[in-house]
Amino acid sequence: MTNAWNLLPGMIAVQTGPGPGALEWGTVVMGVTGIFLILVLAAIVLWQVFKTMQTRMTTQAAIARDQAFRELAERATAAQETIAADTARITPELTAISTRVAAIEKLLREVE
């Protein structure tokens, strides 16, 4: 609606329509709708930022946990390799001792 002044001879100027600074309902509805949409958009962006941060923290924790498991597996493998090397080194010695004990047992049987 536009502001209109009706000026008739011998009369006081009368303004028809809304006064200066008055808002029409369409303008108010559009303004409220615009503000609502901006708030909804801001809430969605904020939600996505929080979800992204949560995913990043979860991923970093999983990476740290996987790294700890990897280090544990490497230490276990190194320990198994050490045990295998020690077993390979001890086996011939045990065979030699077993042979000597058998010889001593044979000698003791002969002496009896």
Secondary structure as the mmCIF struct_conf table of DSSP 4:
data_model
#
loop_
_struct_conf.conf_type_id
_struct_conf.id
_struct_conf.beg_label_comp_id
_struct_conf.beg_label_asym_id
_struct_conf.beg_label_seq_id
_struct_conf.end_label_comp_id
_struct_conf.end_label_asym_id
_struct_conf.end_label_seq_id
STRN STRN1 ALA A 4 ASN A 6
TURN_TY1_P TURN_TY1_P1 PRO A 9 GLY A 10
BEND BEND1 MET A 11 MET A 11
STRN STRN2 VAL A 14 THR A 16
BEND BEND2 GLY A 17 PRO A 18
HELX_LH_PP_P HELX_LH_PP_P1 GLY A 19 GLY A 19
TURN_TY1_P TURN_TY1_P2 PRO A 20 GLY A 21
HELX_LH_PP_P HELX_LH_PP_P2 ALA A 22 GLU A 24
HELX_RH_AL_P HELX_RH_AL_P1 TRP A 25 VAL A 111
#
